[in-house]
């Protein structure tokens, strides 16, 4: 059973550019969540999608956006990149979303390492 | 506003001994807590969870304790093994926040042979 796939694994962008990251969940999983991991802030919740609808959103500026497609694959976009956006971006999928019970447990991908220069 | 805190960035333990990782939270609305383990270059993997209606949950070598009055939880690993060396994150959620997890900053555990 394939795990959560995030592409690309590594990315270098220049300040002011925009970037799109992709996440393919485990087959059958309908919920996808995104997290940003930085050394100073740990893992911070970005957003959660279920059946193409955003169910939850963290405290990030509007430059951070996401979407989910009908096949449950998800993308997140960061516009007008800043140096502080350099981070590991993690995607997690689960059957039904939420965090309680066996159908909701998140499986994380290995992440996309974004470096903004 | 760090609602979930892991005050020890690192912990070193001898193989075979007990590892105790601590986590404090400030939001009394949290009612479900999880521990994740993360190796370098990999995503976090789920270890164990506990609901706020319980004060203890065990799974093999891993036990999580919850002290609601102190807003404190801990993960005990007994006995510790070198393969347990990783970064451990505690996370918390509220019933009405769906899949949103609030993570601590992590504790790097090193188990020495």
Interface residues (C-beta under 8 A of the other chain):
Chain A: X4 X31 X33 X35 X41 X42 X43 X44 X45 X48 X50 X55 X56 X58 X90 X92 X94 X97 X98 X99 X100 X104 X105 X106 X107 X108 X109 X110 X111
Chain B: X32 X34 X36 X41 X42 X43 X44 X45 X46 X49 X51 X89 X91 X93 X97 X98 X99 X100 X101 X102 X103 X104 X105 X106
